Every structure is written in C-alpha cells, then in structure tokens.
Amino acid sequence: MSVLPRPYTQYVYGYPHKTAYRALDPSVSLRALWHEHFAQSSLRRDALFLYVHIPFCEMRCGFCNLFTTVRPAGDLEARYVTQLLAQAQVVRDCLGDVRIARMAVGGGTPTWLAPDQLQRVFSQIESIYGFEVSTAQCSVETSPETATDDRLAVLEHYGVSRVSIGVQTFDESESKRIGRPQRTEAVCAALDRIRAHSFETLNIDLIYGIPDQTAREWQANLRRALQWDPEEIYLYPLYVRPLTGLMRNPRSWDDERLARYREGRDWLVANGYTQRSMRMFSRTNRMQRARESTDIYRCEHDGMVGLGCGARSYTPSLHYSEEWAVRSSSVREIIDAYVRREPDTFAHARYGFSLSDSEQLHREVILSLLSEAGLADAVLQRDTAHHDAIRQSFFSLESERLIALQGPLWRLTAEGLAHSDAIGPWLFSQHVQRAMEDFTLR
C-alpha cells in the first residue's frame, strides 16, 4: 500500500500554506526583520523577488479560490492603486539598499486595471524601487477579455518579458462546465493580440480533468494551443475547492485526471517541450535562459517582497501577508480594510507564520524537490533529528520509485512528478498540517 494518499491533495507553490498563517501578536517591524536577515543570514540583498497583487477580475470562475473580487464598483480600483503605491514606498524604506532581480504581477487579473492605472503602477514601482521592469524578467497575468491592445501596449512599453493567459480550455462546452463561460473566438483573438506584441514569452494555462473530458477533447485543446507556438504551457488539474462554485457538485475522478495528465505530458514532450515540474512545460530551446534565471533568484533560498492585498512576503524566519479569504463578501471586507489603512501601518507585519529551523528545512526540501532544481543530498546529511525524519520520508518515497538520487541531487521520477500534488503535502510538518486543519475558511 502506498505511503501517499490520493494523488490530488493540493497544489504546493509555497510552504507553509497560507491557511497556516495567523495574526502576529505583537506585530513585527519590517525594518528590523529584513535588516536582521540581510546581516545575519545568507539572504541576498541583490536577489529579491517583487510580487504585486491586483485582486480584481471580470468574473469568478467556478474552480477559483484566488484572492480576488469581481467587477469592483465605484473608484475602488483607483483607491487600491493609490494604497498599493503608498505601501510600496513604506516597504521600500524598510528594506534599505536592495535590488529587485525578478518581478511578477498577479491576481486576480492585473489587466483588469485600465491602461492608465497599469502605467501608474509600473512607472511608480520603477521609481520607488530604483530599477527598470525590463531587467527583472517581469511576468504579468491576463485573461482573454482584458488582453486588449492598449493594455498590452503598456506591458510592452515597460519591457514585460512574460505574459501568462488563463485560457483553461478552447471548448465552449467545457468552459461552461467549469463555471467559466467564454467564447472561443474571444480567446483566439486575445492570443493573436499578444503575439502581435514583442513579449519574449507567452504562457498558456490549460486545465485537464474537466467533467466528461475525453482524451480526444483534451488533445484538441493541446493542438489548438500550439497554433500560437507558446514558449510555455502550464497544465493544471481541475480541483474542486471549498467555497468555490464547483464545490456545489463535488466529485472524485483521480483516474481520469491522471490519464489526462499523462496524455498531455507525453504529447507536449513529443512536440518539443521539456517538462520542468508537474505543471510547467517549456520549449526545449528556452532551457538555457531558464537556467540562467535561476542563477539570479532561487525561490527556496531568496526573499520575496509582496505588495498589495493578497500578496505574501518571504524571509527565512517569517512569511507574512494580509488575511486571506475565498467567499466574495469576505474578500471585499479585507480589501476595504486594506485601502482604509494608514500607510505607516505597512511598516509592520500583522499576519503570518514564523518558521523555525525545522520549518525552514521543510521549505527547502519541498520547494527544491518539486522543481527541476532537485534537492542536494548534502542537505539531508546534516546530523539533526529534523534531518533524520525527512531522510526516513525519502526512504519511503524512494522505495516506491517516486524519487531517485541522481548524482548529488534527489529528483522526482516521472511517476513522482505525476504525484507531486500528493508528495508535497505529505512532506508538510505536523505543525503546519495542524494549523491548516484548524483554519476557518471564510
């Protein structure tokens, strides 16, 4: 019997999970926090990741549990941007002399903002942090309805290198079944507009495991996506999460999702893509640039500065953010509270998770193992009880041929990649698991 639960537990893109965060009492001075780490740890001043969160969308998809609100009324977008930039200045003053190596703007849908608002965000962020967006391999998320030429022109002007569009499916009947009604014609027109601009990387997100999705329908989506020759494709399994639209009709279909995953993986590899994680596939001729980018920033080691309501920030010993919610009314309450805050309050973290040495080890192990970077075996050879426990976990995974030691690195096998969404959560500490179980979702 496998040591793992069902293959689709949850997507692990960070550790600890945001549902492990709690109110910090007392609050933590960001100036003291960051300066201590720059002085006493290996945290680099010249390799920070800047993440900007825009929590607005034109609709709430049935599968979505992201921190976002739909079609905000009145002047909320303008007030939000003003507060975001005020926070950016306060946080910049707390950081001291740093360099932004990478940048991403996510949400929500950042391109929900009007072109002049987008321009204001980029120009002020450049001014406040003293860098050019074009030097930071900046990625921006968009949607078919908001990828308009005037918005794309702003992204191009500031040197955004990667545009990621959430297509999910080209099949209108499938899009209705996942609570995301959209016209295929509009999707294709948006992709044409993106390709008419000079972005280095186009990423297309697709979802597999849609109810009643056949192998033929799934391959048709993949074939359609390749008409735009995207540099990257992300394949996401459909999840039915609490408080989302699809939760009204919960179902379990692990075998179908695994079948679609393997079909998609094999088809992309056969068509010139290299698999870099369970979800990410990139054109093989882009691999060298990808490796060069990891020399600039490594998520399992370097810091991240999050701006905006819904953004998270990472230091070695503390991860912090605003509160998180899924239900529309709760999200709006948190955003309304954010835009009313006095700017100087952003100099302190009020909500987050403190990472002990053990939790920092768990983070390095999980994020390294789930990526193409792999985990250095030397990390596991340190003589502590924490390392002993993780080594035992690795022995179990190795016995099931889910991981293998390749030279100095532990890496997921092909079957291990397929089970990434079970392996990651299985490696969570008991402390984080208990905190997640005790979290009240609202």
Secondary structure, DSSP 4 states (H G I P E B T S, - for coil): --SS--S-S---SSSS-GGG-EEEEEEEEHHHHHHHHHHHSS--TT-EEEEEEE-EESS--TT--SS-EES--TTHHHHHHHHHHHHHHHHHHHH-S--EEEEEEEES-GGGS-HHHHHHHHHHHHHHHTS-GGGTT-EEEE-TTT--HHHHHHHHHTT--EEEEEEE-S-HHHHHHTT----HHHHHHHHHHHHTS--SEEEEEEEE--TT--HHHHHHHHHHHGGG--SEEEEEE----TTSGGGGS----HHHHHHHHHHHHHHHHHTTEEE-SSSEEEEGGGHHHHHHHHHH--TTTS-EEEESTT-EEE-SSEEEES----SHHHHHHHHHHHHHS-GGGGGEEEEEEE--HHHHHHHHHHHHHTSTT-EEHHHHTS-SHHHHHHHHHHHHHHHTTSEEEETTEEEE-HHHHHTHHHHHHHTS-HHHHHHHHH----
